[in-house]
Amino acid sequence: MSVEELTSNLNNEDKTVALAIEKALPQLNTLISTIVSRIEQGGRLFYVGAGSGGRLSVLDVIELPTTYGVSPELFNVILAGGKEHLIEALEEKEDDVNAAWQMLQEKNVSQKDIVIGISASGTTPFVLSGLNQCRQEGITTACIVSNPGSPIAEQSDIPVEVITGPEFVSGSTRMKCGTAQKMIFDMISTCTMIKLGRVLDNQMVNVKLINDKITDRAVKMLMNNTGIKEYSIAKELLLKHGSVQSALNEFEIGKSK
């Protein structure tokens, strides 16, 4: 194929991803509602994954403390080979049937938490054994898989099966399957944070003020929500309280006095 044919065909394949996710939205809705409930009751979320799917879950989770101002312990990833080896393709670690549960125990996983297995095939031993042990311990399990009726889905209280079909390069599940996984991680984290009240309208009012760009954006958010006209006054209020949400709370208290 020419380059033009390749990009056109790849783009046509990618167009099918959102439609595959749409079919699984009822299960995904159940999963998100359960995650919110667990967190509201003091629990945490654990992704258990390997390969591309596991690495994509890491990329989503590391953004949440900065974007939403939540504890880094709220969303966790148990990655085959360990997160410290994220940039290495340690595919042989997928076959370790003991590591996932050991790593979960090190994080003191409990029945308050929810554990979600990530596997394109639905058969990854690292993920399957981890979910199996969780179920034996009475811990709620779920999964995001791309094959119907898989062993991992059978070990999940809430199976989310997104059937994206054969890849353009056969077996390269970092492609359509990986795109679907990234979209689903976005949905899970975004919906959860909204339902937990970490977003005001569509604004990141709990964003951490980690650099000048974000601080400037936060000052403008505060000005828009309070009617404060002077940038310097809004910035002083923001820096004093550490987040747009905290500054807004203080502003409203001041108005009511």
C-alpha positions as CSV (number, residue, x, y, z in Angstrom):
1,M,0.0,0.0,0.0
2,S,1.0,3.6,-0.5
3,V,1.4,5.9,2.5
4,E,-2.0,7.5,1.5
5,E,-3.7,4.1,1.5
6,L,-2.1,3.1,4.8
7,T,-3.2,6.2,6.7
8,S,-6.7,6.0,5.2
9,N,-7.1,2.4,6.1
10,L,-5.7,2.9,9.6
11,N,-8.0,5.9,10.1
12,N,-11.0,3.8,9.0
13,E,-10.1,1.1,11.5
14,D,-9.8,3.7,14.3
15,K,-13.3,5.0,13.5
16,T,-14.7,1.7,14.7
17,V,-13.3,2.1,18.3
18,A,-15.9,4.5,19.7
19,L,-18.7,2.3,18.3
20,A,-17.2,-0.7,20.0
21,I,-17.1,1.2,23.3
22,E,-20.6,2.4,22.8
23,K,-21.9,-1.2,22.9
24,A,-20.2,-1.7,26.3
25,L,-21.4,1.6,27.9
26,P,-24.0,-0.1,30.2
27,Q,-21.3,-2.3,31.8
28,L,-18.9,0.7,31.9
29,N,-21.6,2.8,33.6
30,T,-22.0,0.0,36.3
31,L,-18.3,-0.1,36.8
32,I,-17.9,3.7,37.2
33,S,-20.8,3.8,39.7
34,T,-19.2,1.1,41.7
35,I,-15.8,2.8,41.7
36,V,-17.4,6.0,43.0
37,S,-19.3,4.2,45.7
38,R,-16.1,2.4,46.8
39,I,-14.1,5.6,47.0
40,E,-16.9,7.4,48.8
41,Q,-16.7,4.6,51.4
42,G,-13.0,5.0,51.8
43,G,-11.8,2.5,49.2
44,R,-9.4,2.7,46.4
45,L,-9.1,1.6,42.7
46,F,-6.4,-0.8,41.5
47,Y,-5.7,-1.5,37.9
48,V,-3.9,-4.8,37.3
49,G,-2.3,-5.0,33.9
50,A,0.6,-6.0,31.7
51,G,1.9,-4.8,28.3
52,S,0.4,-1.9,26.5
53,G,-2.9,-1.8,28.5
54,G,-1.0,-1.8,31.8
55,R,1.3,1.0,30.6
56,L,-1.6,3.1,29.4
57,S,-3.3,2.8,32.8
58,V,-0.2,4.2,34.4
59,L,-0.3,7.2,32.1
60,D,-3.8,7.9,33.1
61,V,-3.3,7.4,36.9
62,I,-0.2,9.6,37.1
63,E,-2.1,12.6,35.9
64,L,-4.9,12.5,38.5
65,P,-3.2,14.0,41.6
66,T,-2.1,17.1,39.6
67,T,-5.3,17.5,37.6
68,Y,-7.8,16.9,40.4
69,G,-5.8,17.4,43.6
70,V,-6.5,13.9,44.9
71,S,-4.2,11.6,46.8
72,P,-1.8,9.5,44.7
73,E,-3.1,6.5,46.7
74,L,-6.6,6.8,45.3
75,F,-6.0,5.3,41.9
76,N,-3.2,2.6,41.7
77,V,-1.6,0.4,39.1
78,I,-0.2,-3.0,39.7
79,L,2.0,-3.5,36.5
80,A,3.6,-6.7,35.5
81,G,7.4,-6.1,36.0
82,G,6.7,-3.0,38.2
83,K,6.0,0.6,37.4
84,E,9.7,1.3,37.8
85,H,10.2,-0.6,34.5
86,L,7.5,1.2,32.6
87,I,9.6,2.0,29.6
88,E,10.8,-1.6,29.2
89,A,8.7,-4.2,27.4
90,L,9.0,-7.0,30.0
91,E,6.4,-9.2,28.3
92,E,7.7,-12.3,30.1
93,K,6.3,-10.9,33.3
94,E,2.8,-11.4,32.0
95,D,3.2,-15.1,32.8
96,D,4.0,-14.6,36.5
97,V,1.0,-16.1,38.4
98,N,2.2,-15.0,41.9
99,A,3.4,-11.4,41.5
100,A,0.0,-9.6,41.1
101,W,-1.4,-10.8,44.4
102,Q,1.9,-10.2,46.2
103,M,2.0,-6.6,44.9
104,L,-1.6,-6.0,45.9
105,Q,-0.9,-7.3,49.4
106,E,2.0,-4.8,49.6
107,K,-0.6,-2.1,49.0
108,N,-2.8,-3.6,51.7
109,V,-5.7,-4.3,49.3
110,S,-8.9,-4.9,51.1
111,Q,-12.6,-5.6,50.6
112,K,-13.2,-1.8,50.6
113,D,-11.3,-1.6,47.3
114,I,-12.0,-2.5,43.7
115,V,-9.5,-4.3,41.4
116,I,-9.8,-4.0,37.7
117,G,-7.9,-6.3,35.4
118,I,-6.6,-5.0,32.0
119,S,-6.0,-7.6,29.3
120,A,-6.6,-7.4,25.5
121,S,-6.8,-11.2,25.2
122,G,-8.6,-11.8,28.5
123,T,-6.2,-14.6,29.3
124,T,-3.0,-12.9,30.7
125,P,-1.9,-15.1,33.6
126,F,-0.6,-12.2,35.7
127,V,-4.0,-10.5,35.6
128,L,-6.1,-13.7,35.8
129,S,-4.4,-15.0,38.9
130,G,-4.6,-11.6,40.6
131,L,-8.3,-11.3,40.0
132,N,-8.8,-15.0,41.1
133,Q,-7.1,-14.3,44.4
134,C,-9.1,-11.1,44.9
135,R,-12.4,-13.0,44.5
136,Q,-11.3,-15.6,47.0
137,E,-10.7,-12.7,49.5
138,G,-14.1,-11.1,48.8
139,I,-12.7,-8.1,46.9
140,T,-14.8,-6.7,44.1
141,T,-13.3,-7.4,40.7
142,A,-13.8,-6.0,37.2
143,C,-12.0,-6.1,33.9
144,I,-11.5,-4.4,30.6
145,V,-11.0,-7.0,27.9
146,S,-11.3,-7.3,24.1
147,N,-12.3,-10.9,23.7
148,P,-15.8,-12.2,24.5
149,G,-16.3,-14.8,27.2
150,S,-12.7,-14.8,28.4
151,P,-11.3,-16.4,31.6
152,I,-10.6,-12.9,33.0
153,A,-14.2,-11.9,32.4
154,E,-15.3,-15.0,34.3
155,Q,-13.3,-13.9,37.3
156,S,-14.8,-10.4,37.2
157,D,-17.9,-9.2,39.1
158,I,-18.2,-6.4,36.5
159,P,-16.8,-7.5,33.1
160,V,-16.4,-4.7,30.5
161,E,-15.9,-6.4,27.1
162,V,-15.0,-4.0,24.3
163,I,-14.6,-6.1,21.1
164,T,-12.5,-4.0,18.8
165,G,-11.8,-6.9,16.4
166,P,-8.6,-7.8,14.4
167,E,-5.8,-5.3,14.3
168,F,-4.4,-3.8,11.1
169,V,-1.2,-5.5,12.0
170,S,-2.4,-8.8,13.3
171,G,-1.9,-9.2,17.1
172,S,-0.6,-5.6,17.7
173,T,-3.1,-4.8,20.4
174,R,-1.4,-1.4,21.1
175,M,-3.5,-0.2,18.1
176,K,-7.3,-0.3,18.2
177,C,-7.4,-2.2,21.4
178,G,-5.0,0.3,23.0
179,T,-7.0,3.2,21.7
180,A,-10.1,1.8,23.3
181,Q,-8.3,1.2,26.6
182,K,-7.1,4.8,26.6
183,M,-10.6,6.1,25.9
184,I,-12.0,4.0,28.7
185,F,-9.4,5.0,31.2
186,D,-10.3,8.7,30.4
187,M,-14.0,7.9,30.9
188,I,-13.4,6.1,34.2
189,S,-11.1,8.8,35.8
190,T,-13.0,11.8,34.4
191,C,-16.5,10.5,35.4
192,T,-15.2,9.4,38.8
193,M,-13.6,12.8,39.6
194,I,-16.8,14.7,38.4
195,K,-19.0,12.5,40.6
196,L,-16.7,13.0,43.6
197,G,-17.1,16.8,43.2
198,R,-13.5,17.5,42.0
199,V,-14.8,19.5,39.0
200,L,-16.9,22.7,38.9
201,D,-19.0,22.9,35.7
202,N,-16.2,21.8,33.4
203,Q,-13.3,23.4,35.2
204,M,-10.3,21.8,37.0
205,V,-10.9,23.8,40.2
206,N,-8.7,21.4,42.3
207,V,-5.7,21.5,39.9
208,K,-2.3,21.7,41.7
209,L,-0.4,24.9,41.1
210,I,2.7,23.2,39.8
211,N,3.9,25.7,37.2
212,D,3.3,29.2,35.9
213,K,1.0,28.1,33.1
214,I,-1.4,26.2,35.4
215,T,-1.2,29.0,38.0
216,D,-2.2,31.6,35.4
217,R,-5.1,29.4,34.2
218,A,-6.2,29.0,37.8
219,V,-6.1,32.7,38.5
220,K,-8.3,33.3,35.4
221,M,-10.7,30.6,36.6
222,L,-11.0,32.3,40.0
223,M,-11.6,35.6,38.4
224,N,-14.4,34.2,36.2
225,N,-16.1,32.5,39.1
226,T,-15.8,35.4,41.6
227,G,-16.1,38.5,39.5
228,I,-12.7,39.7,40.9
229,K,-11.3,42.2,38.3
230,E,-7.8,42.6,39.5
231,Y,-5.4,39.8,38.4
232,S,-3.1,40.4,41.3
233,I,-5.8,40.2,43.9
234,A,-7.1,37.0,42.5
235,K,-3.6,35.5,42.4
236,E,-2.9,36.5,46.0
237,L,-6.2,34.8,47.1
238,L,-5.4,31.7,45.0
239,L,-1.9,31.3,46.4
240,K,-3.0,31.8,49.9
241,H,-5.5,28.9,49.7
242,G,-3.7,26.6,47.3
243,S,-6.5,25.8,44.8
244,V,-9.3,27.5,43.0
245,Q,-11.9,25.5,45.0
246,S,-10.5,26.5,48.4
247,A,-10.2,30.1,47.3
248,L,-13.8,30.0,46.0
249,N,-15.0,28.6,49.4
250,E,-13.2,31.4,51.3
251,F,-14.6,34.0,48.9
252,E,-18.2,32.7,49.4
253,I,-17.7,32.8,53.2
254,G,-16.4,36.3,53.0
255,K,-19.4,37.4,50.9
256,S,-21.9,35.9,53.4
257,K,-20.4,37.9,56.3
